[in-house]
Amino acid sequence: MVVSWFAILLLVGLIGLVALILGNRNARRVLAGLVIGVVVIFVLALLALVVVRTGVGHRTSSPSLSSRYQYPPEDEATESHAVPGVTVGSNGVVVREVSSSIVVNRNGVSVTDGGQAINVSRNGVVVQQNGADRSLSPSTADRDQAAREVARVAEEVRAVADEVRAMSGRSASQPAQALAGPASPRGYAGASMPPVAPVSPATPPAPVVPVSPAAPGLLEAPDPALAPQPGEAAATGSVTDEWIDAGQVDFEADVYPSERSAAVALARQITKSWDGVLPPDQEPDKVLVDEQSNLEPAIVQAVLQTLQRKLGDGRVEMDYSHRGQQIEVMQEVIRQMHGSDAPATAPAKVEADSAAVRLTISGDFHEDSSRFRPTMSRKMKRGNTVEVTLAGPAGKRTRSVSFVNKPWVEYGIDRASQSPGQERLVARSKRLCPTQSEAEQQAIAEAAKNLVPLVRTALERLESSRVSQSSRGVVSLRQHRPDPELYEKIRAELNRGTGVDDQFTQHIRRPYGDVWQHALLVNASDAQITAHAAAFLPSIVQAQRTQALVRESWLIRAASLILLTVLITVVYGFLNAATRGYYTWMLRGSMVLLVLAGAVVLLLMV
């Protein structure tokens, strides 16, 4: 086919040259016409070259190169979505909602709600109400109220810091940067920051109010009650990103990944309001946690520790009154057996307290019949609820939250303890997302990114085996490792559910709107990785062969153009000698015109 095109081209060129030489008497006109023709052909050749190269690129490129997903995925942890009412700048954090605002910067903390404001700085705590300032310090004999004010402000600040860190993807080990660090998330650089209102000059500077155990620090450490307990596996390289624990940062979620996290979240939620249990505007003097529960003792202990951190060690105790009642019954039985008339000695009871609250926590469980059961849990339970009952002078109140038994979401999976053929990877969304689909796609992207090196190794192993069987027509994968194409193929398989053993979606309600986070438990066993590689290998090899054919076709075209130029030059020399040099410039122009025309024809050949 290529030879026939060249024959036709040469024949047309020779006929044109003969007609031009025999019929043209004005060399200058011919030369001008040839120049115009050369320019037109040159422009057309450039346009054809652009069109052909664009078409070849679309036919031979991997779909991943033109898709909106990139490999490796961009580090979305450094991105920040604009959230109405939340401003993060190099000077600090501002959260505004209607007439309320919270300002946190290096000078301190300011919480404003309508006509009331609380300012916490190095000089102490100042409460502004209706234009009047009141300083809270040890000298005012109002230590308890000052401690409560500081505790409330500290909780607000910690919630804001956790929320901003969750939205911007900051690590839990870097809380200070979110508040006062010089670096700011992308998109919020240079945000204006109103200063914290200073202590009124009319009020003498008050010493710093000592924060009691009831008032945790502004940047307190993560709750130890949520740490993995003995027997629970910690993540050792199988977790891709840190899970935002909704319970620990006071976020109310629709479901929690374990009964432990659900119980701790519920304990933190009930301390926000005591309505229906105590009289209005009254705080409990004592909270007694009933030790009797169908939950594991470690979970009840975690609830106790959470309440102690929120309310203070002195206000929260374990209720052992049931043990006293059991001892009383046993003593009565022993007394009757021995025929003794002596009165039984009952243990001392807790005196009735008008501001005491009794807390009972329990769970409602169903057996887990899922195909994959995590090895971290001793009990195969699939929720659905953890319930807390509060009893006080004003009445009773019950509150519950849902959970599923998927502790791998929080703690990951210890890969060293997994049995052969049961290897799993945990992939999570990198931040709180405004839609559920975005959270799912983030988790899938993370899983695909972590599976790429495993699948690539399996591909090279399969390709080596194929080379040993037949070495003809083999395209080496080692010369071009198709990571972008692998990433797209794995992501598509995960979207179809292939290789996904389990998943978990958490819906969190926030004042500015609903957000989601998602986690995947991905099958990373050798069998599954090999199955991925075997499915991808034919298409990848075919794509590489197509690219090799395209490169070969371009080499053939280049060689053909060189050959055409040589032939035209030979014809030019023959005609120039035959006409004794009378048409030298005309023949040269014709030669250039024919070379350009041949280049256009070669580019348009498919």
C-alpha positions in Angstrom: 0.0 0.0 0.0 2.8 2.4 0.9 4.6 1.6 -2.5 1.5 2.3 -4.5 1.0 5.7 -2.8 4.6 6.6 -3.6 4.2 5.5 -7.3 1.1 7.6 -7.7 2.7 10.6 -6.0 5.8 10.4 -8.2 3.7 10.0 -11.4 1.6 13.1 -10.5 4.8 15.0 -9.7 6.5 14.2 -13.0 3.3 15.1 -15.0 3.1 18.4 -13.1 6.8 19.2 -13.8 6.5 18.5 -17.5 3.4 20.6 -17.8 5.0 23.4 -15.9 8.2 23.4 -18.0 6.4 23.2 -21.3 3.7 25.8 -20.7 5.3 28.5 -18.6 7.2 31.4 -20.3 7.6 33.7 -17.3 9.9 32.2 -14.7 9.2 35.0 -12.2 5.4 34.4 -12.2 6.0 30.7 -11.9 8.4 31.3 -9.0 5.9 33.5 -7.2 3.2 31.0 -7.7 5.5 28.3 -6.3 6.3 30.3 -3.3 2.6 30.9 -2.6 1.9 27.2 -3.1 4.8 26.2 -0.8 3.4 28.5 2.0 -0.1 27.1 1.6 1.2 23.5 1.6 3.4 24.2 4.6 0.4 25.6 6.6 -1.8 22.7 5.6 1.0 20.3 6.6 1.3 21.9 10.1 -2.5 21.7 10.6 -2.5 18.1 9.4 0.4 17.2 11.7 -1.4 18.7 14.7 -4.7 16.9 13.9 -2.9 13.5 13.3 -0.8 13.7 16.4 -3.8 14.6 18.5 -5.8 11.6 17.1 -2.9 9.2 17.7 -2.5 10.4 21.2 -6.2 9.8 21.9 -6.1 6.3 20.3 -2.9 5.1 22.1 -3.0 6.8 25.5 -4.2 5.1 28.6 -7.7 6.3 29.7 -6.1 7.3 33.0 -4.0 10.0 31.4 -7.0 11.9 30.3 -9.2 11.2 33.3 -9.7 13.5 36.2 -8.0 11.1 38.6 -4.3 11.2 38.9 -1.7 8.7 40.1 -0.5 8.9 42.7 -3.6 10.7 44.0 -3.0 14.3 45.2 -2.4 14.6 48.9 -5.9 15.7 49.8 -4.9 16.0 53.4 -3.4 19.4 52.5 -6.5 20.7 50.8 -9.3 22.5 52.6 -12.9 23.0 51.6 -14.4 26.4 52.4 -16.8 25.9 55.3 -19.3 28.7 55.9 -18.6 30.3 59.2 -15.1 28.8 59.7 -12.0 30.8 59.0 -8.5 29.5 59.4 -5.5 31.8 59.1 -2.0 32.2 60.2 -3.3 34.2 63.2 -5.7 31.6 64.5 -9.2 30.1 64.1 -12.5 31.9 63.9 -15.9 30.2 64.1 -19.0 32.3 63.5 -22.7 31.3 63.6 -25.4 34.0 63.6 -24.6 36.2 66.7 -22.1 33.7 68.2 -18.4 33.4 67.6 -15.4 31.6 68.9 -12.0 33.2 68.4 -8.8 31.3 69.2 -5.3 32.8 68.7 -2.0 33.3 70.5 -3.5 35.9 72.9 -6.1 33.5 74.3 -9.7 32.5 73.7 -12.9 34.6 73.2 -16.4 33.2 73.2 -19.2 35.6 72.3 -22.9 34.8 72.3 -25.2 37.8 71.8 -24.5 40.3 74.6 -22.4 37.9 76.6 -18.7 37.2 76.2 -16.0 35.2 78.0 -12.4 36.1 77.5 -9.6 33.8 78.6 -6.1 35.1 78.5 -2.9 35.0 80.5 -4.4 37.5 83.0 -7.3 35.3 83.9 -11.0 35.0 83.0 -13.3 37.9 82.3 -17.0 37.5 81.8 -18.7 40.4 80.0 -22.5 40.6 80.3 -24.6 43.6 79.2 -21.5 45.8 79.0 -20.4 45.0 82.6 -17.1 43.1 83.2 -16.6 40.7 86.0 -13.2 39.2 86.6 -13.1 35.6 87.9 -10.0 34.9 89.9 -9.1 33.3 93.2 -9.4 36.6 95.0 -13.2 36.7 94.1 -13.8 33.5 96.1 -15.5 32.1 93.0 -13.0 29.3 92.1 -15.7 26.8 91.2 -17.5 29.0 88.8 -14.2 30.1 87.2 -13.2 26.5 86.8 -16.5 25.7 85.1 -16.2 28.7 82.8 -12.6 27.6 81.8 -13.8 24.0 81.4 -16.6 25.1 79.0 -14.3 27.3 77.0 -11.7 24.6 76.9 -14.2 22.1 75.5 -15.4 24.6 72.9 -11.8 25.3 71.8 -10.9 21.7 71.7 -13.9 20.9 69.6 -13.0 23.7 67.2 -9.4 22.5 67.0 -10.5 18.9 66.3 -13.0 20.1 63.7 -10.6 22.3 61.9 -8.0 19.5 62.0 -10.5 17.0 60.7 -11.5 19.3 57.8 -7.9 20.2 56.8 -6.6 16.6 57.3 -4.0 17.5 60.0 -2.5 14.7 62.0 -3.6 14.3 65.6 0.0 14.7 66.7 0.0 18.3 65.4 -2.9 20.1 67.1 -0.9 23.3 67.9 -0.3 24.1 64.2 -4.1 24.3 63.6 -4.3 27.0 66.3 -1.3 29.2 66.2 1.2 27.7 63.7 2.6 30.0 61.0 1.5 27.5 58.3 -2.1 27.7 57.2 -4.1 25.3 55.1 -4.3 26.0 51.4 -7.1 28.5 50.6 -7.1 30.3 54.0 -3.7 32.0 53.9 -3.9 35.5 55.2 -7.3 35.3 56.7 -8.1 38.2 59.0 -8.3 37.4 62.7 -9.9 39.7 65.2 -7.9 39.8 68.4 -9.2 38.5 71.7 -10.7 41.2 73.8 -8.2 42.2 76.5 -9.0 42.4 80.1 -10.7 45.7 80.9 -8.1 48.4 82.1 -10.4 49.3 84.9 -10.1 45.8 86.3 -6.7 45.0 87.8 -5.0 42.0 86.2 -6.0 38.9 87.9 -3.8 35.9 88.3 -4.3 32.9 86.0 -7.1 30.8 87.2 -5.7 27.3 88.0 -7.5 24.8 85.9 -8.9 22.0 88.1 -9.3 18.4 86.9 -12.8 19.5 85.8 -11.3 21.9 83.3 -9.0 20.0 80.9 -6.3 21.9 79.0 -6.9 23.6 75.7 -4.8 21.0 73.9 -5.3 17.9 76.0 -4.1 14.6 74.8 -6.4 12.1 73.1 -8.7 10.3 75.5 -6.9 7.2 76.8 -10.2 5.5 77.1 -10.2 5.0 73.4 -6.8 3.4 73.2 -6.7 -0.2 72.1 -7.0 -2.6 75.0 -4.9 -5.8 75.4 -6.0 -8.3 72.9 -7.0 -5.7 70.4 -4.7 -5.4 67.4 -3.0 -2.2 66.6 -2.4 -1.1 63.1 1.1 -1.9 61.8 1.3 -0.6 58.3 -2.2 -1.7 57.2 -3.9 1.6 57.9 -3.5 4.4 55.3 -5.0 7.4 57.2 -6.1 8.3 60.6 -9.8 7.8 61.3 -11.6 10.9 62.8 -13.1 9.5 66.0 -16.5 11.3 66.1 -17.0 10.3 69.8 -13.7 11.7 71.0 -14.2 15.1 69.3 -17.8 15.4 70.4 -19.2 14.8 66.9 -22.6 13.1 66.9 -22.7 10.3 64.3 -25.4 8.0 63.1 -23.3 4.9 63.8 -20.0 4.0 65.4 -17.6 1.2 64.4 -17.4 -0.5 67.8 -19.4 -0.7 71.0 -16.4 0.8 72.8 -16.4 4.0 70.7 -20.2 4.2 70.9 -20.2 4.0 74.7 -17.5 6.6 75.0 -19.3 8.9 72.5 -22.5 8.5 74.5 -20.8 9.3 77.7 -19.5 12.5 76.2 -22.9 13.5 74.8 -24.9 13.1 78.0 -22.7 15.6 79.9 -23.9 18.4 77.6 -27.3 18.6 79.2 -28.9 17.3 82.3 -32.5 18.2 81.4 -35.1 15.8 82.7 -32.6 14.5 85.3 -31.8 17.5 87.4 -33.6 20.8 88.0 -32.9 23.5 85.5 -29.5 25.1 85.5 -28.2 22.6 88.0 -25.0 20.5 87.7 -24.6 17.1 89.3 -22.6 17.0 92.5 -22.1 13.2 92.0 -22.4 10.8 89.1 -22.6 7.1 90.1 -21.8 4.7 87.3 -23.5 1.3 87.8 -21.0 -1.4 87.6 -23.6 -4.0 86.5 -23.8 -4.0 82.7 -23.9 -6.5 79.9 -21.0 -4.7 78.3 -17.4 -5.7 78.9 -15.9 -4.3 82.1 -13.2 -2.5 80.1 -15.9 -0.6 78.3 -17.7 0.4 81.5 -14.3 1.5 82.8 -13.7 3.6 79.6 -17.1 5.3 80.2 -16.1 6.0 83.8 -12.7 7.5 82.7 -14.5 9.6 80.0 -16.9 11.1 82.6 -14.1 11.8 85.0 -12.2 13.7 82.3 -15.4 15.7 81.5 -16.7 16.3 85.0 -13.7 15.7 87.4 -12.5 12.7 89.3 -14.2 13.8 92.5 -17.7 13.9 90.9 -17.7 10.6 89.2 -17.5 7.2 91.0 -18.4 3.6 90.3 -21.6 2.5 92.0 -21.0 -0.7 94.0 -24.4 -0.6 95.8 -25.4 -3.9 94.1 -22.5 -5.6 95.8 -23.8 -4.3 99.2 -27.3 -5.7 98.5 -25.8 -9.1 97.6 -23.8 -9.1 100.8 -26.9 -8.2 102.7 -28.8 -11.1 101.2 -25.9 -13.5 101.9 -25.7 -12.4 105.5 -29.4 -12.9 105.9 -29.2 -16.4 104.5 -26.2 -17.2 106.9 -28.1 -15.8 109.8 -31.1 -18.0 109.1 -28.9 -21.1 108.6 -27.3 -20.6 112.0 -30.5 -19.6 113.7 -28.9 -16.4 114.9 -31.2 -13.6 116.1 -28.5 -11.0 115.8 -29.3 -8.3 113.2 -27.3 -8.4 110.0 -24.7 -5.8 109.5 -25.4 -4.1 106.2 -22.8 -2.1 104.4 -23.0 1.6 104.6 -25.1 3.1 101.9 -24.5 6.2 99.9 -26.4 9.0 101.5 -29.2 10.5 99.4 -28.0 13.5 97.5 -30.4 16.0 95.8 -27.9 16.5 93.0 -26.7 12.9 92.5 -27.2 11.1 89.2 -27.1 7.4 88.7 -25.9 6.1 85.3 -26.6 2.7 83.9 -25.2 1.6 80.6 -26.2 -1.5 78.6 -26.1 -2.9 75.1 -28.4 -4.6 72.7 -26.5 -7.1 70.6 -27.2 -9.5 67.7 -25.0 -12.3 66.5 -22.6 -11.5 63.6 -23.1 -13.8 60.6 -20.9 -11.8 58.2 -18.5 -13.7 55.9 -15.4 -12.0 57.3 -15.0 -11.7 61.0 -12.2 -9.5 62.4 -9.8 -11.3 64.6 -9.6 -8.4 67.1 -12.9 -9.0 68.8 -13.4 -11.8 71.2 -17.2 -11.6 70.8 -18.8 -11.8 67.4 -21.5 -9.2 68.0 -23.2 -7.0 65.5 -24.9 -4.2 67.4 -27.1 -2.4 67.3 -27.3 -0.1 70.3 -25.6 1.1 73.4 -28.0 2.7 75.9 -27.5 4.9 78.9 -30.1 5.6 81.5 -29.7 8.6 83.8 -31.7 8.8 87.0 -31.8 11.9 89.2 -34.1 13.9 91.4 -36.0 15.3 88.5 -36.6 12.0 86.8 -35.1 9.5 84.3 -33.7 10.0 80.8 -32.6 7.4 78.3 -30.3 7.9 75.4 -28.9 5.4 72.9 -26.5 5.3 69.9 -26.0 2.7 67.2 -22.8 0.7 66.5 -21.5 -2.1 64.3 -18.8 -4.5 65.3 -16.0 -3.3 63.0 -13.1 -2.3 65.2 -10.7 -2.5 62.2 -12.0 0.9 61.2 -10.4 2.5 64.3 -7.5 0.3 65.0 -6.7 -1.3 61.7 -5.4 -4.9 61.4 -2.2 -6.4 62.6 -0.8 -7.8 59.4 1.8 -9.9 61.3 -1.0 -11.8 63.1 -3.0 -12.6 60.0 -3.1 -16.1 58.7 -1.7 -16.8 55.2 -4.3 -16.1 52.5 -6.3 -13.8 54.7 -4.2 -10.6 54.4 -6.3 -7.4 54.5 -5.7 -3.7 54.1 -7.6 -0.8 55.6 -8.2 2.3 53.5 -10.0 5.4 54.8 -11.1 8.7 53.4 -8.5 11.4 54.1 -10.9 13.9 55.6 -14.5 14.6 56.4 -16.3 15.0 53.1 -19.5 17.0 52.2 -21.0 14.0 50.4 -21.0 10.3 50.9 -19.9 9.5 47.4 -16.8 11.7 47.8 -15.9 9.9 51.0 -16.3 6.6 49.3 -14.2 7.6 46.3 -11.4 8.9 48.6 -11.3 5.6 50.4 -11.3 3.7 47.1 -8.5 5.9 45.8 -6.4 5.2 48.9 -7.0 1.5 48.6 -6.0 1.5 44.9 -2.9 3.5 45.6 -1.8 1.0 48.2 -2.6 -2.0 45.9 -0.6 -0.7 42.9 2.9 -1.9 44.0 1.5 -5.3 45.0 -0.3 -5.8 41.7 2.7 -4.4 39.8 4.9 -7.0 41.4 2.4 -9.8 40.5 2.3 -8.5 36.9 6.1 -8.7 36.6 6.0 -12.2 38.0 3.4 -13.3 35.6 5.2 -11.6 32.7 8.4 -13.4 33.6 6.6 -16.7 33.6 5.1 -15.9 30.2 8.5 -15.0 28.8 10.0 -18.3 29.9 7.2 -20.1 28.0 7.4 -18.2 24.8 9.8 -15.3 24.1 8.3 -14.3 20.8 6.5 -10.9 20.5 6.9 -10.1 24.2 6.7 -6.6 25.5 8.7 -6.2 28.7 6.7 -4.7 31.6 9.9 -3.7 33.3 10.7 -1.2 30.6 7.5 0.7 31.2 5.7 0.2 34.5 2.1 1.4 33.8 1.3 2.8 37.3 -1.3 5.2 36.1 -3.1 2.5 34.1 -2.9 0.1 37.0 -4.3 2.7 39.4 -7.3 3.3 37.2 -7.9 -0.4 36.6 -7.7 -1.2 40.3 -9.9 1.7 41.2 -12.5 0.5 38.7 -12.5 -3.0 40.2 -12.9 -1.6 43.7 -15.8 0.5 42.5 -17.5 -2.7 41.3 -16.8 -4.3 44.7 -14.1 -6.7 43.6 -11.8 -7.5 46.4 -13.7 -5.5 49.0 -14.5 -7.6 52.1 -16.2 -5.0 54.2 -16.9 -1.3 54.4 -18.1 1.3 56.8 -19.7 4.7 56.3 -20.2 7.2 59.1 -22.6 10.2 58.8 -21.8 13.1 61.1 -24.1 16.0 61.7 -22.4 19.4 62.2 -23.9 22.9 62.6 -22.6 23.9 59.2 -24.0 20.8 57.5 -23.6 17.0 57.2 -20.3 15.4 56.5 -19.2 11.8 55.9 -16.2 9.5 56.2 -15.7 6.1 54.8 -13.4 3.1 55.4 -12.7 -0.1 53.3 -11.4 -3.5 54.3 -9.7 -4.7 51.1 -8.6 -8.2 50.3 -4.8 -8.1 49.9 -4.1 -11.8 49.8 -1.8 -13.3 47.2 -4.7 -15.0 45.5 -6.6 -11.8 45.1 -3.5 -9.8 44.0 -2.7 -12.5 41.4 -6.3 -12.4 40.2 -6.0 -8.7 39.6 -2.7 -9.1 37.8 -4.0 -11.9 35.6 -7.1 -9.8 34.6 -5.0 -6.7 33.8 -2.0 -8.4 32.0 -3.6 -9.0 28.6 -5.0 -5.5 28.2 -1.7 -3.9 29.4 0.4 -6.0 27.1 -1.9 -5.2 24.2 -1.7 -1.5 24.9 2.1 -1.7 25.0 2.1 -3.6 21.7 -0.1 -0.9 20.2 2.3 1.8 21.3 5.2 -0.2 19.8 3.3 -0.4 16.5 2.6 3.3 16.6 6.3 4.0 17.1 7.2 1.6 14.3 4.7 3.3 12.0 6.3 6.7 12.7 9.7 5.3 11.9 8.4 3.9 8.6 6.9 7.3 7.7 10.1 9.1 8.4 12.1 6.6 6.3 9.5 7.0 3.5 9.8 10.8 3.6 13.6 10.5 3.3 13.3 8.1 0.4 10.8 10.4 -1.3 13.1 13.4 -0.9 16.0 11.4 -2.4 13.9 10.4 -5.4 12.6 14.0 -6.0 16.2 15.3 -5.8 17.3 12.7 -8.4 14.4 13.8 -10.7 15.3 17.5 -10.2 18.9 16.8 -11.1 17.9 15.0 -14.3 15.4 17.7 -15.4 17.8 20.5 -14.5 20.4 18.9 -16.7 17.9 18.3 -19.5 16.8 22.0 -19.6 20.4 23.2 -19.3 19.6 25.3 -16.1 17.0 27.6 -17.7 14.4 26.5 -15.1 16.6 26.1 -12.0 14.6 28.1 -9.5 11.3 26.8 -10.9 12.5 23.2 -10.5 13.8 23.9 -7.0 10.4 25.3 -6.0 8.7 22.4 -7.5 10.9 20.0 -5.6 10.2 21.7 -2.3 6.5 21.6 -3.1 6.5 17.9 -3.9 8.5 17.1 -0.7 5.9 19.0 1.4 3.0 17.4 -0.4 4.6 14.0 0.2 5.0 14.8 3.9 1.3 15.7 4.2 0.2 12.5 2.4 2.4 10.4 4.8 0.9 12.1 7.8 -2.6 11.5 6.7 -1.9 7.8 6.0 -3.4 5.7 8.8 
